[in-house]
Amino acid sequence: LAQAPRPFGINPFERVVLRVVISAMANPADWGSIKEVLNAPLISVSWDSSWISVFVMWLLLPFNLIQGVVAGLVGRLFVCISIGCCCCTGGCCSTMGSVLAGRPLYMAFNWWRYIFAGLTALLANGKSRLSLFMWEWAAFGKERYWWHGEGVWMWSYADCDKVLKSEQSRKPAFGAIRAAIPDLFPTNLLIFLSNAGDNSEWGAIRKAVHHHFLDCGLESYQTRVKALPTKIAADWSTPKLKDLNDSTLVQKTVCKCIFYMCFGKWLEEADALIMIGWRTNASMWILPRLIHRFLFNIGIGKIKTLREKTVGIVEKYELQEAFVSMNGSLDARWQRKPVVTLCDEIMFGIGFAGIGGICAACESLGCFLQVKIPPESAAKHIQWGEYNTSEKMVAKYKEDPEKYIKETCRLDPPVTSATASLKEHTTVTMAGKELSLPAGLLNQYVLSMANRDPSVFTEPEVFKPDREHLNKALTWNGAFGAEDEDCYPRICPGRYLSMDISRAIINHAVGHTCELGVHQGRTSP
């Protein structure tokens, strides 16, 4: 009836209503409404991100812009607006002072200029996050710590490795900035939960995700991964290396592969085009609520639509029961009500980390194989070494795809950093000043810089797939393939899936075959 032509007597409005009713009837009783989840009251909005602050920011735009552009080009001034200078370090004229004071409205001017400074510095560094981080680190004196956003950042392999092996205290934050929840990010997203042991909410959700979608020891996983080459070939005929330059083709293929591996369904073309939004909207995640509001919430609107359509795809393929079952397997303390909340959280993770991360990896691999620097990569910090032609690159990939992928992602990681928080009162030195920071302050560890630490990786900026200690790279939020891999509680649960899908896609493009789904007998989350 919902699909009936108009002559049948149903006008367009009635047709929409019927579709909504039929959709609701098809959902489980406790499924709920994704619209209600997305439009829930906002949480933890600071005064300097209020609409009053946004209005004054627009009113004083020329003044803020001038200060920000200059500070984004001059390192000393950037340090000054970040943590203060001279006798007013951490005072009312810095973003750090604002954070320590609780981000009150009267200190909002610090954020107005800081936003433009950060944007200017990013553009001046070729839109590369790694280049930006290294510029900030240099501005702060190339010491152990520096300040960015709402927290203290660290870069050394030793510091990052220590955090990764520990129980991390976390909160809703991304890029050392308070996350916009629940409209941009789901409130209880897995990356926001503290890993306080297997009996924690984090442990329960992670285990459930692994059991239902990511266990490469399951028969369903092995059956599907073996079918990937045939599935990809059916959609992508006459493949060639240069096809990897077609980002839409690569992104659609990644989306179809991930959805198939997780749910056993090969997405239709229209649905894949929706799902690539998890890659094409990547810039939205790093923006704080103040910027989103300054831009009239256009970005948040796009993400809300993407999240709603993603849940709609789950409903279209009648996969609700997978989330009902997962929710029922959780302890009563961690069950989501309504169930669509859990679906939104898991699909956000699959989209944000799975689709976004694997697309980024495949795009980088496509560029490396053609001896091209990927867009928005740290061009000054990547050297080809002996693999200075496309022929040599392709031959090296075919020799050992896994090593090739790991080395490419070491130099150009899909995830450049992650946000935890200080578990205790900590004294640090930044820009030559000793500063006392409270427990709970955001603490960012920079994986992309740790992967270039010369104390661990010789010639860290040179592409060397056969390098010693390659498995020590922290690209997947832990040392993937190292002897002590199990010591990293938050290591990416989808690392095997990402490796299998990346190999399947690149194999197809370069005319190579290798066994998929073989990971030295490991199936742990």
C-alpha positions in Angstrom: 0.0 0.0 0.0 2.8 2.4 0.9 4.3 1.9 -2.6 1.0 2.3 -4.4 0.8 4.8 -7.3 -1.2 8.0 -6.8 -4.1 6.8 -9.0 -4.8 4.2 -6.3 -6.1 7.1 -4.2 -3.2 7.9 -1.9 -1.6 11.3 -1.9 2.1 11.8 -1.2 1.5 12.8 2.5 -0.6 9.7 3.2 2.1 7.6 1.5 4.8 9.0 3.9 2.5 8.4 6.9 1.9 4.8 5.8 5.6 4.1 5.4 6.3 5.4 8.9 3.5 3.2 10.3 4.7 0.1 8.4 8.2 0.7 9.6 7.1 1.1 13.2 5.0 -2.1 12.9 8.1 -4.0 11.6 10.3 -2.9 14.5 10.4 -4.9 17.8 8.1 -3.5 20.5 11.0 -2.1 22.6 13.0 -0.7 19.6 12.1 3.0 20.0 12.6 6.0 17.8 16.0 7.2 16.6 14.6 10.7 16.2 13.9 10.9 19.9 17.4 9.7 20.6 19.0 12.3 18.3 16.7 15.1 19.6 17.2 14.4 23.3 18.3 17.4 25.5 21.9 18.5 25.1 24.4 17.5 27.7 27.3 19.5 29.3 27.1 22.6 27.1 29.7 25.1 28.5 28.8 28.8 28.9 31.4 29.8 26.3 29.6 27.6 23.8 26.2 29.1 24.5 24.2 31.0 21.8 25.0 34.3 23.6 28.7 33.5 23.2 28.2 32.6 19.5 26.3 35.9 18.9 29.1 38.0 20.4 31.7 36.0 18.5 30.0 36.9 15.3 29.7 40.5 16.4 33.5 40.7 17.1 34.5 38.6 14.1 37.1 40.9 12.6 38.9 41.4 15.9 38.8 37.6 16.7 40.0 36.8 13.2 43.0 39.1 13.3 44.2 37.8 16.6 43.6 34.2 15.6 45.4 34.4 12.2 48.5 36.0 13.7 48.6 33.4 16.6 48.1 30.6 14.1 51.2 31.6 12.2 53.5 32.7 15.1 54.3 29.9 17.5 55.1 32.1 20.5 51.7 33.8 20.3 49.9 30.5 19.9 51.6 29.3 23.2 50.5 32.6 24.8 46.8 32.3 24.0 46.9 28.6 24.9 48.5 28.6 28.4 49.2 32.3 29.0 52.5 34.1 29.2 54.9 35.6 31.7 53.2 36.1 35.1 49.7 35.2 33.9 50.3 31.5 32.9 47.0 29.7 33.2 45.2 32.9 34.0 42.1 34.5 32.5 43.8 35.3 29.1 44.3 31.7 27.9 42.3 28.6 27.0 43.9 26.6 29.8 42.8 29.3 32.3 39.3 29.0 30.9 39.3 25.2 31.2 40.6 25.3 34.8 37.9 27.9 35.7 35.2 25.7 34.2 34.8 27.6 30.9 32.7 30.5 32.1 31.1 33.0 29.7 33.3 35.9 30.7 36.4 34.0 29.4 34.8 33.0 26.1 36.9 35.5 24.2 39.9 33.0 24.7 38.0 30.4 22.6 36.9 32.9 19.9 40.5 33.7 18.9 41.8 30.2 19.7 39.5 28.6 17.2 40.7 30.9 14.4 44.3 30.3 15.5 43.9 26.5 15.3 42.2 26.7 11.9 45.0 29.0 10.6 47.7 26.7 11.9 46.0 23.6 10.3 45.8 25.3 6.9 49.4 26.5 7.2 50.4 22.9 7.8 48.8 21.6 4.7 45.6 20.4 6.5 47.6 17.6 8.1 46.8 16.8 11.7 50.2 15.3 12.2 51.9 18.4 10.8 49.8 20.5 13.1 50.6 18.5 16.1 54.3 18.7 15.4 54.1 22.5 14.8 52.4 22.9 18.2 54.9 20.6 19.8 57.7 22.7 18.4 56.0 26.0 19.5 56.0 24.6 23.0 59.7 23.9 22.9 59.7 20.2 21.8 59.3 19.0 25.3 57.3 16.1 26.8 54.0 17.9 26.9 52.0 20.7 25.2 48.5 22.2 25.3 45.8 21.9 22.7 42.0 22.4 23.1 41.0 21.5 26.6 43.9 19.3 27.6 47.5 18.3 27.9 49.1 16.3 25.0 51.9 13.8 25.1 53.8 12.3 22.2 56.6 10.0 23.2 56.3 6.2 22.6 57.0 5.5 26.3 54.3 7.8 27.6 51.7 6.7 25.0 52.5 3.0 25.6 52.1 3.4 29.3 48.6 5.0 28.9 47.6 2.3 26.4 48.5 -0.5 28.8 46.6 1.0 31.7 43.0 1.4 32.8 42.0 4.7 31.2 39.7 7.2 32.8 37.6 8.6 30.0 34.7 10.9 29.4 32.7 12.2 26.4 35.6 14.0 24.6 37.3 13.9 21.2 40.5 15.5 20.2 40.9 16.8 23.8 37.7 18.8 23.3 34.4 18.2 25.1 32.2 16.2 22.8 28.9 17.5 21.5 26.4 15.0 22.9 23.9 13.5 22.1 23.4 15.3 18.8 26.9 14.9 17.2 28.1 11.9 19.2 26.1 9.2 21.1 26.4 9.9 24.8 27.7 6.4 25.8 29.8 5.7 22.8 32.4 2.9 23.5 35.4 5.3 23.1 33.9 7.5 25.8 33.7 4.8 28.5 36.5 4.1 31.0 38.0 0.7 30.8 37.8 -0.2 34.5 38.0 -4.0 34.0 35.9 -6.7 32.3 33.0 -6.1 34.7 32.7 -2.5 33.6 30.2 -1.1 31.1 33.1 -0.7 28.7 34.1 -4.3 29.1 30.5 -5.6 28.7 29.9 -3.6 25.5 33.2 -4.4 24.0 32.8 -8.1 24.5 29.3 -8.0 23.1 30.5 -6.2 19.9 33.3 -8.7 19.5 31.0 -11.7 20.0 28.4 -10.5 17.6 30.4 -8.9 14.8 34.2 -9.2 15.1 35.3 -12.7 16.2 37.4 -13.9 13.4 37.2 -17.4 14.8 33.5 -17.8 14.1 32.4 -19.9 11.2 30.3 -17.0 9.9 33.3 -14.7 9.8 35.4 -17.2 8.0 32.7 -17.9 5.4 32.1 -14.2 4.7 35.8 -13.2 4.5 36.4 -16.0 2.0 33.6 -14.6 -0.1 34.9 -11.0 -0.1 37.0 -11.3 -3.3 34.1 -12.7 -5.3 31.7 -10.0 -3.9 34.2 -7.2 -4.7 34.8 -8.5 -8.2 31.1 -8.6 -9.0 30.9 -4.9 -8.3 34.3 -3.8 -9.6 35.1 -5.2 -13.0 38.5 -4.8 -14.9 40.3 -3.5 -11.8 43.6 -1.5 -12.1 45.8 0.3 -9.7 44.6 3.7 -10.7 41.1 2.8 -9.7 42.3 3.4 -6.1 42.3 7.1 -7.0 38.5 7.0 -7.2 37.7 7.7 -3.6 34.0 7.1 -4.0 34.6 3.7 -5.5 37.0 2.8 -2.7 34.6 4.1 0.0 31.6 2.3 -1.4 33.5 -0.9 -1.5 34.7 -0.5 2.1 31.1 0.1 3.2 29.8 -2.9 1.4 32.6 -5.1 2.8 32.1 -4.0 6.4 28.3 -4.4 6.3 28.6 -7.8 4.8 31.2 -9.0 7.3 29.1 -7.7 10.2 25.6 -8.6 9.0 25.9 -10.9 6.0 24.2 -8.4 3.7 25.8 -6.8 0.7 24.6 -3.2 0.5 22.7 -1.9 -2.5 24.4 1.0 -4.3 22.1 3.7 -2.9 22.7 2.5 0.7 26.5 2.4 0.2 26.3 6.0 -1.0 24.6 6.9 2.3 27.2 5.0 4.4 30.2 6.7 2.8 29.0 9.7 4.7 30.9 8.3 7.7 34.1 9.0 5.7 33.2 12.1 3.8 32.0 13.9 7.0 35.1 13.1 9.0 35.9 16.7 9.5 32.8 17.2 11.6 34.1 15.1 14.5 36.9 17.4 15.5 34.9 20.5 15.7 33.7 21.7 19.2 30.1 22.8 19.8 31.1 26.4 19.6 32.3 26.1 16.0 29.2 24.0 15.0 27.0 26.7 16.4 29.1 29.5 14.8 28.3 27.7 11.5 24.6 27.4 12.4 24.8 23.7 13.3 24.9 22.7 9.6 27.5 20.0 10.4 25.6 18.6 13.3 22.5 18.5 11.1 24.4 16.4 8.5 25.5 14.0 11.2 22.1 13.6 12.7 20.7 12.8 9.3 23.5 10.3 8.7 22.8 8.6 12.0 19.1 8.4 11.3 19.6 7.0 7.8 22.1 4.5 9.1 19.6 3.1 11.5 17.1 3.2 8.7 19.4 0.9 6.7 19.5 -1.5 9.6 15.7 -1.5 9.6 15.5 -1.9 5.9 17.6 -5.1 6.0 15.6 -6.3 9.0 18.6 -6.5 11.3 16.9 -5.2 14.5 17.0 -8.6 16.1 20.8 -8.6 16.2 20.7 -5.5 18.5 17.8 -6.8 20.5 19.8 -10.0 21.2 23.0 -8.0 22.0 21.1 -5.8 24.4 19.5 -8.8 26.1 22.9 -10.3 26.6 24.1 -7.4 28.6 23.8 -7.0 32.4 20.7 -5.1 33.3 22.9 -2.1 34.4 24.2 -1.7 30.8 21.1 -2.4 28.8 19.8 0.4 26.6 16.3 1.6 26.6 15.1 1.9 24.0 17.1 -0.7 22.0 17.6 1.7 19.1 20.0 3.6 21.4 22.3 0.6 21.4 21.9 0.3 17.6 22.8 3.9 17.2 25.9 3.5 19.4 27.2 0.4 17.6 26.5 1.7 14.1 28.2 5.0 15.0 31.3 2.9 16.0 31.1 0.8 12.9 30.7 4.0 10.8 33.1 6.3 12.6 35.9 3.8 13.3 35.2 1.0 10.9 34.2 2.7 7.7 36.2 5.9 8.4 39.3 4.1 9.5 39.4 1.4 6.7 38.6 4.0 4.0 41.5 6.2 5.3 43.8 3.1 5.3 42.8 2.0 1.7 43.1 5.6 0.4 46.6 5.9 1.9 47.6 2.5 0.5 46.4 3.5 -2.9 48.6 6.6 -2.8 51.7 4.8 -1.4 51.4 2.1 -4.1 51.7 4.9 -6.7 54.4 6.8 -4.8 52.1 9.7 -4.0 51.7 11.5 -0.7 48.1 11.1 0.5 46.0 14.3 0.7 46.2 15.9 4.2 49.2 13.8 5.1 52.5 15.1 6.6 54.4 15.4 3.3 57.5 16.6 5.0 57.7 13.6 7.2 57.3 10.8 4.7 60.2 9.4 2.7 60.0 6.6 0.2 63.5 5.2 0.7 64.4 2.4 -1.7 60.7 2.0 -2.8 60.7 5.1 -5.0 58.7 3.7 -8.0 55.2 2.3 -8.2 56.6 -1.0 -9.6 58.8 -1.5 -6.5 55.8 -0.6 -4.2 53.4 -3.1 -5.8 56.1 -5.8 -5.7 56.7 -5.1 -2.0 53.0 -5.2 -1.3 52.6 -8.6 -3.0 55.6 -9.9 -1.1 53.9 -9.4 2.3 50.6 -7.4 2.3 50.3 -7.3 6.1 53.7 -5.7 6.6 53.0 -3.3 3.8 49.7 -2.2 5.3 51.2 -1.9 8.8 54.1 0.3 7.6 51.8 2.5 5.5 49.5 3.0 8.5 52.5 3.7 10.8 53.5 6.6 8.6 49.9 7.8 7.8 47.6 6.4 10.5 43.8 6.6 10.1 43.7 7.5 13.8 46.3 10.1 14.8 45.5 10.4 18.6 43.0 9.5 21.3 41.6 11.2 24.4 41.9 9.9 28.0 42.0 12.0 31.2 44.5 12.4 34.0 43.8 9.9 36.8 45.6 12.0 39.4 47.0 15.4 40.1 50.0 15.9 37.7 52.8 18.3 37.4 54.1 18.9 33.9 56.5 21.3 32.1 55.2 23.2 29.1 57.0 25.9 27.2 59.6 26.0 30.0 57.0 26.5 32.7 56.1 24.0 35.5 52.3 23.7 35.7 50.1 21.8 38.2 47.2 20.1 36.5 44.2 18.5 38.3 42.9 15.0 38.0 40.2 14.6 35.4 41.8 17.1 32.9 41.7 15.7 29.4 44.9 14.0 28.3 45.6 13.3 24.6 48.1 10.7 23.5 49.4 11.1 20.0 49.8 7.8 18.2 51.1 9.3 15.0 54.0 10.9 16.7 54.7 7.9 18.9 55.0 5.9 15.7 57.9 8.2 14.7 59.8 8.1 18.0 63.4 7.6 17.0 64.1 5.7 20.3 61.9 2.9 19.0 61.9 3.2 15.2 65.2 3.8 13.3 64.8 6.2 10.4 61.2 6.8 11.5 60.2 8.8 8.5 61.4 6.3 5.9 59.0 3.7 4.4 60.5 0.4 5.4 58.0 -2.6 5.6 60.8 -4.9 6.8 61.8 -2.6 9.6 62.6 -4.0 13.0 59.9 -3.5 15.6 57.2 -2.9 13.0 54.7 -4.7 15.3 55.4 -2.1 18.0 53.6 0.6 16.1 50.6 1.8 18.1 48.5 2.5 15.0 45.6 0.3 16.2 45.6 1.8 19.7 48.1 -0.9 20.7 51.0 -3.0 19.4 49.1 -5.1 16.8 51.0 -8.3 16.3 53.6 -7.8 19.1 54.3 -10.4 21.7 52.6 -8.3 24.4 49.6 -7.4 22.3 47.3 -8.7 25.0 48.6 -6.1 27.4 46.7 -3.4 25.5 43.1 -3.5 26.8 41.8 -0.9 24.4 43.5 -2.2 21.3 41.2 -1.9 18.3 38.6 -4.7 18.4 38.3 -4.6 14.7 42.0 -4.8 13.8 41.7 -8.2 12.1 38.6 -7.1 10.2 40.4 -3.9 9.0 43.4 -6.0 7.8 41.2 -8.5 6.0 39.1 -5.9 4.2 42.1 -3.7 3.3 43.9 -6.8 1.8 40.8 -7.9 -0.1 40.4 -4.4 -1.7 44.0 -3.8 -2.5 44.5 -7.4 -3.7 41.7 -6.8 -6.2 43.2 -3.5 -7.5 46.7 -4.9 -8.0 45.8 -8.4 -9.2 47.1 -10.3 -6.1 45.6 -13.1 -4.0 46.4 -14.2 -0.5 44.5 -16.1 2.2 42.2 -13.9 4.2 41.0 -14.6 7.8 44.2 -16.1 8.9 45.6 -14.3 12.0 47.9 -16.8 13.7 45.0 -18.4 15.5 44.1 -15.2 17.4 40.4 -14.3 17.9 40.6 -12.2 21.1 38.8 -8.9 21.3 
